[in-house]
Amino acid sequence: MSVASWWKIAIKVSLGKLVLAPPLEELISHQLAQNGIALLEIQPKHLVVVSQLPYHHRDPFDRLVISQAIAEQLPIVSCDTLFDAYPITRLW
């Protein structure tokens, strides 16, 4: 899971747009451990791909996740159909 996804969640929590029952730190560590999810850090190669992406999607976090999926050849779990404009596999 991209660290950018957790970053976006953290921003929504700080703005009051998302209320979580457990504290964010607890939720992150629990979900990563319980579901065996590896955290994908932001690498320079991901930023290079971001700089080359066509502008189908305006959200900077989503653009980063898309670039990580392209660079790492990983699928994305999202209901956002705008992701389909990029050369990635979208699940859900």
KETORBA-928020 format. One record per residue: y, z, x of N, C-alpha, C, O in turn; residue in one letter. Coordinates in Angstrom, 3 decimals, always signed. Each point is the difference from the previous one (the first is absolute). Layout:
[paba [Y Z X] [Y Z X] [Y Z X] [Y Z X] A]
...
***
This chain:
[paba [-1.173 +0.000 +0.852] [+1.173 +0.000 -0.852] [+1.228 +0.000 +0.891] [+0.074 +0.747 +0.975] M]
[paba [+0.875 -1.581 -1.315] [+1.215 -0.093 +0.798] [+0.836 +1.268 -0.096] [+0.166 +0.571 -1.078] S]
[paba [+0.353 -0.144 +2.214] [+0.934 +1.124 +0.005] [+1.230 -0.355 -0.840] [+0.667 +0.891 -0.525] V]
[paba [-0.365 -2.187 +0.396] [+1.130 -0.444 -0.822] [-0.207 +0.349 -1.480] [+0.966 +0.267 -0.715] A]
[paba [-2.205 -0.270 +0.263] [-0.283 +0.360 -1.391] [+0.318 +1.477 -0.254] [+0.585 +0.352 -1.025] S]
[paba [-0.976 +0.503 +1.970] [+0.316 +1.427 -0.135] [+1.507 +0.224 +0.136] [+0.567 +0.868 -0.665] W]
[paba [+0.072 -1.648 +1.522] [+1.448 +0.092 +0.185] [+0.712 -0.306 -1.317] [+0.932 +0.702 -0.393] W]
[paba [-1.383 -1.754 -0.278] [+0.590 -0.388 -1.287] [-0.215 +1.106 -1.042] [+0.905 +0.303 -0.777] K]
[paba [-2.086 +0.293 +0.761] [-0.293 +1.115 -0.913] [+0.933 +1.168 +0.300] [+0.539 +0.614 -0.921] I]
[paba [-0.343 -0.302 +2.204] [+0.870 +1.110 +0.394] [+1.429 -0.228 -0.490] [+0.656 +0.938 -0.453] A]
[paba [-0.174 -2.167 +0.542] [+1.349 -0.308 -0.473] [+0.090 +0.195 -1.509] [+0.977 +0.557 -0.499] I]
[paba [-1.997 -1.016 -0.228] [+0.016 +0.163 -1.459] [-0.013 +1.481 -0.386] [+0.652 +0.396 -0.966] K]
[paba [-1.395 +0.421 +1.718] [-0.019 +1.444 -0.250] [+1.394 +0.579 +0.248] [+0.498 +0.776 -0.815] V]
[paba [+0.134 -1.146 +1.929] [+1.313 +0.560 +0.336] [+1.082 -0.406 -1.009] [+0.964 +0.736 -0.209] S]
[paba [-1.128 -1.904 -0.412] [+0.969 -0.464 -1.000] [-0.294 +0.545 -1.401] [+0.778 -0.211 -0.930] L]
[paba [-1.905 +0.912 +0.787] [-0.387 +0.526 -1.302] [-0.630 -1.035 -0.906] [-0.164 +0.246 -1.195] G]
[paba [-0.193 -1.405 +1.739] [-0.637 -1.052 -0.792] [-1.508 +0.187 -0.094] [-0.671 -0.676 -0.780] K]
[paba [+0.144 +1.596 +1.577] [-1.431 +0.284 +0.000] [-0.180 +1.493 +0.197] [+0.538 +0.577 +0.945] L]
[paba [-1.292 +0.046 -1.832] [-0.283 +1.430 +0.099] [-1.484 +0.156 +0.312] [-0.855 -0.532 -0.710] V]
[paba [+0.563 +1.262 +1.771] [-1.381 +0.217 +0.415] [-0.371 +1.455 -0.234] [+0.817 +0.895 +0.216] L]
[paba [-2.048 -0.656 -0.659] [-0.454 +1.373 -0.217] [-0.156 +0.734 +1.328] [+0.603 +1.057 +0.183] A]
[paba [-1.402 -1.590 +0.754] [-0.052 +0.667 +1.307] [+1.161 -0.493 +0.858] [+0.532 -1.083 -0.239] P]
[paba [-0.137 +1.873 +1.236] [+1.037 -0.490 +0.922] [-0.465 -1.282 +0.687] [-1.196 -0.203 +0.209] P]
[paba [+2.149 -0.655 +0.137] [-0.327 -1.294 +0.588] [-0.885 +0.136 +1.237] [-0.972 -0.742 +0.144] L]
[paba [+1.287 +1.666 +0.739] [-0.797 +0.179 +1.226] [-1.463 +0.294 -0.337] [-0.912 -0.544 +0.624] E]
[paba [+0.702 +1.401 -1.608] [-1.358 +0.351 -0.429] [-0.692 -1.207 -0.641] [-1.174 -0.258 +0.262] E]
[paba [+1.900 -0.469 -1.091] [-0.562 -1.175 -0.663] [-0.446 -1.044 +1.021] [-1.100 -0.543 -0.101] L]
[paba [+1.953 +0.264 +1.079] [-0.339 -1.002 +1.011] [-1.254 +0.395 +0.758] [-0.948 -0.781 +0.074] I]
[paba [+0.926 +1.981 +0.490] [-1.156 +0.409 +0.799] [-1.269 +0.061 -0.840] [-1.075 -0.379 +0.466] S]
[paba [+1.195 +0.851 -1.698] [-1.172 +0.084 -0.880] [-0.537 -1.389 -0.341] [-1.204 -0.239 +0.098] H]
[paba [+2.079 -0.666 -0.493] [-0.437 -1.340 -0.398] [-0.600 -0.778 +1.178] [-1.020 -0.673 -0.154] Q]
[paba [+1.644 +0.764 +1.312] [-0.540 -0.694 +1.168] [-1.390 +0.523 +0.342] [-0.915 -0.782 +0.261] L]
[paba [+0.755 +2.114 -0.262] [-1.294 +0.600 +0.345] [-1.050 -0.243 -1.085] [-1.122 -0.409 +0.299] A]
[paba [+1.485 +0.659 -1.550] [-0.960 -0.115 -1.100] [-0.511 -1.428 -0.171] [-1.171 -0.206 -0.317] Q]
[paba [+2.032 -0.767 +0.524] [-0.366 -1.395 -0.244] [-0.323 -0.772 +1.271] [-0.257 -1.202 -0.055] N]
[paba [+0.267 +1.877 +1.193] [-0.329 -0.663 +1.252] [+0.963 -1.131 +0.331] [-0.414 -1.045 +0.502] G]
[paba [+1.683 +1.247 -0.777] [+1.012 -1.029 +0.204] [+0.648 +0.189 +1.364] [+0.423 +1.101 +0.352] I]
[paba [-0.352 -2.179 +0.405] [+0.706 +0.021 +1.277] [+1.461 -0.328 -0.244] [+0.326 -0.806 -0.872] A]
[paba [+0.544 +1.423 +1.635] [+1.430 -0.247 -0.118] [+0.384 -1.110 +0.963] [-0.228 +0.110 +1.205] L]
[paba [+0.812 -1.181 -1.734] [+0.414 -1.143 +0.807] [+1.460 +0.188 +0.402] [+0.905 -0.081 -0.830] L]
[paba [-0.698 +0.334 +2.121] [+1.350 +0.188 +0.529] [+0.708 -1.352 +0.111] [-0.644 -1.049 -0.018] E]
[paba [+1.948 +1.084 +0.131] [+0.792 -1.215 +0.157] [-0.024 -0.404 +1.475] [+0.361 +0.785 +0.876] I]
[paba [-0.789 -2.011 -0.618] [-0.115 -0.530 +1.355] [+1.016 -1.133 +0.189] [+0.429 -0.615 -0.977] Q]
[paba [-0.044 +0.337 +2.228] [+0.922 -1.116 +0.245] [-0.482 -1.330 -0.587] [+0.814 -0.784 -0.488] P]
[paba [-2.123 +0.520 +0.529] [-0.501 -1.265 -0.546] [+0.255 -0.098 -1.508] [+0.163 -1.102 -0.523] K]
[paba [-0.125 +2.233 -0.176] [+0.295 -0.001 -1.434] [+1.458 -0.410 -0.225] [+0.306 -0.717 -0.953] H]
[paba [+0.580 +1.168 +1.822] [+1.419 -0.331 -0.119] [+0.254 -1.473 +0.295] [+0.878 -0.620 -0.600] L]
[paba [-1.645 +0.072 +1.518] [+0.119 -1.432 +0.291] [-0.358 -0.802 -1.240] [+0.688 -0.965 -0.336] V]
[paba [-1.762 +1.356 -0.349] [-0.398 -0.711 -1.218] [+1.076 +0.155 -1.075] [+0.311 -0.964 -0.700] V]
[paba [+0.263 +2.164 +0.558] [+1.085 +0.197 -0.974] [+1.128 -0.990 +0.264] [+0.562 -0.571 -0.934] V]
[paba [-0.234 +0.372 +2.197] [+1.110 -0.896 +0.335] [-0.289 -1.448 -0.340] [+0.918 -0.818 -0.060] S]
[paba [-2.191 +0.488 -0.166] [-0.399 -1.375 -0.283] [-0.375 -0.235 -1.460] [-0.287 -1.131 -0.392] Q]
[paba [+0.288 +2.184 -0.411] [-0.402 -0.134 -1.403] [+1.039 -0.748 -0.819] [+1.199 +0.231 +0.155] L]
[paba [-1.653 -1.131 -1.030] [+0.936 -0.556 -0.978] [+0.452 +1.126 -0.935] [-0.699 +1.003 -0.145] P]
[paba [+1.847 -1.162 -0.478] [+0.588 +1.072 -0.797] [-0.405 -0.072 -1.468] [+0.852 -0.110 -0.881] Y]
[paba [-2.171 +0.174 +0.619] [-0.482 +0.030 -1.381] [+0.161 +1.389 -0.603] [+0.149 +0.144 -1.214] H]
[paba [-0.179 +0.870 +2.063] [+0.043 +1.386 -0.454] [+1.151 +0.691 +0.709] [+0.134 -0.115 +1.219] H]
[paba [+0.702 +0.835 -1.968] [+1.205 +0.597 +0.575] [-0.187 +1.442 +0.465] [+0.783 +0.477 +0.821] R]
[paba [-1.788 +0.225 -1.319] [-0.197 +1.401 +0.364] [-0.425 +0.109 +1.469] [-1.042 -0.541 +0.371] D]
[paba [+1.824 +1.229 +0.475] [-0.324 +0.056 +1.426] [-1.327 +0.698 +0.304] [-0.683 -0.365 +0.957] P]
[paba [+0.318 +1.351 -1.751] [-1.277 +0.682 +0.225] [-1.166 -0.932 -0.334] [-0.985 -0.063 +0.735] F]
[paba [+1.106 -0.653 -1.841] [-1.052 -0.939 -0.374] [-0.115 -1.120 +1.019] [-1.106 -0.437 +0.317] D]
[paba [+2.232 -0.034 +0.199] [-0.028 -1.043 +1.030] [-0.717 +0.503 +1.255] [-0.734 -0.751 +0.643] R]
[paba [+0.947 +2.017 -0.302] [-0.695 +0.566 +1.155] [-1.498 +0.091 -0.266] [-0.800 -0.350 +0.867] L]
[paba [+0.411 +0.811 -2.041] [-1.420 +0.087 -0.357] [-0.631 -1.390 +0.016] [-1.126 -0.162 +0.471] V]
[paba [+1.830 -0.827 -0.972] [-0.497 -1.377 +0.023] [-0.192 -0.461 +1.436] [-1.022 -0.602 +0.328] I]
[paba [+1.991 +0.880 +0.524] [-0.119 -0.427 +1.398] [-1.148 +0.710 +0.704] [-0.677 -0.599 +0.835] S]
[paba [+0.451 +1.860 -1.159] [-1.133 +0.719 +0.584] [-1.314 -0.620 -0.461] [-0.929 -0.154 +0.793] Q]
[paba [+0.851 -0.202 -2.068] [-1.218 -0.625 -0.518] [-0.269 -1.331 +0.694] [-1.144 -0.320 +0.322] A]
[paba [+2.190 -0.441 -0.098] [-0.161 -1.286 +0.677] [-0.441 +0.217 +1.442] [-0.972 -0.606 +0.451] I]
[paba [+1.682 +1.467 +0.274] [-0.282 +0.222 +1.416] [-1.381 +0.606 +0.236] [-0.676 -0.336 +0.973] A]
[paba [+0.263 +1.233 -1.871] [-1.281 +0.706 +0.161] [-1.139 -0.643 -0.785] [-1.146 +0.442 +0.077] E]
[paba [+1.473 -1.490 -0.832] [-0.973 -0.679 -0.853] [-0.692 +0.987 -0.944] [-1.226 +0.093 -0.059] Q]
[paba [+2.071 +0.639 -0.678] [-0.468 +1.002 -0.946] [+0.451 -0.373 -1.414] [+1.052 -0.617 -0.168] L]
[paba [-1.838 +0.986 -0.853] [+0.454 -0.223 -1.378] [+1.028 +1.062 -0.389] [+0.098 +1.050 +0.635] P]
[paba [+0.656 -1.339 -1.675] [+0.983 +0.934 -0.546] [-0.443 +0.384 -1.403] [-0.403 -0.854 -0.791] I]
[paba [+0.482 +2.151 +0.488] [-0.273 +0.472 -1.352] [+1.352 +0.172 -0.680] [+0.766 +0.902 +0.339] V]
[paba [-0.481 -1.775 -1.299] [+1.283 +0.038 -0.706] [-0.098 -0.819 -1.281] [-0.765 -0.961 -0.084] S]
[paba [+1.548 +1.355 -0.903] [+0.085 -0.798 -1.231] [+1.190 -0.952 +0.051] [+0.251 -0.726 -0.961] C]
[paba [+0.479 +0.723 +2.066] [+1.196 -0.829 +0.148] [-0.395 -1.453 +0.251] [-0.499 -0.332 +1.075] D]
[paba [+0.720 -0.525 -2.053] [-0.398 -1.406 +0.115] [+0.872 -0.786 +0.974] [-0.380 -1.099 +0.404] T]
[paba [+1.535 +1.630 -0.016] [+0.821 -0.667 +1.012] [-0.730 -0.080 +1.347] [+0.296 -0.870 +0.820] L]
[paba [-1.237 +1.771 -0.602] [-0.781 -0.013 +1.243] [-0.824 -1.286 +0.112] [-0.345 -0.425 +1.102] F]
[paba [+0.034 -0.187 -2.241] [-0.847 -1.195 -0.001] [+0.670 -1.207 +0.658] [-0.667 -0.994 +0.286] D]
[paba [+1.964 +1.069 -0.046] [+0.713 -1.099 +0.656] [-0.234 -0.012 +1.512] [+0.424 -0.927 +0.690] A]
[paba [-1.094 +1.951 -0.185] [-0.251 +0.129 +1.437] [-1.479 -0.230 +0.302] [-0.843 +0.135 -0.886] Y]
[paba [+0.528 -0.481 +2.128] [-1.398 -0.272 +0.363] [-0.799 +1.285 +0.238] [-0.464 +0.271 +1.107] P]
[paba [+0.320 +0.508 -2.177] [-0.772 +1.246 +0.052] [-0.955 +0.020 -1.192] [+0.133 -0.793 -0.932] I]
[paba [-1.078 +1.694 +0.976] [-0.878 +0.236 -1.138] [+0.517 +1.244 -0.719] [+0.106 +1.074 +0.593] T]
[paba [+0.211 -1.234 -1.871] [+0.480 +1.118 -0.809] [-1.114 +0.438 -0.923] [-0.574 -0.809 -0.729] R]
[paba [+0.271 +2.105 +0.765] [-0.995 +0.579 -0.889] [+0.724 +0.767 -1.085] [+0.975 +0.703 +0.265] L]
[paba [-1.457 -0.841 -1.493] [+0.467 +0.735 -1.174] [+0.845 -0.843 -0.837] [+0.487 +0.451 -1.037] W]
***
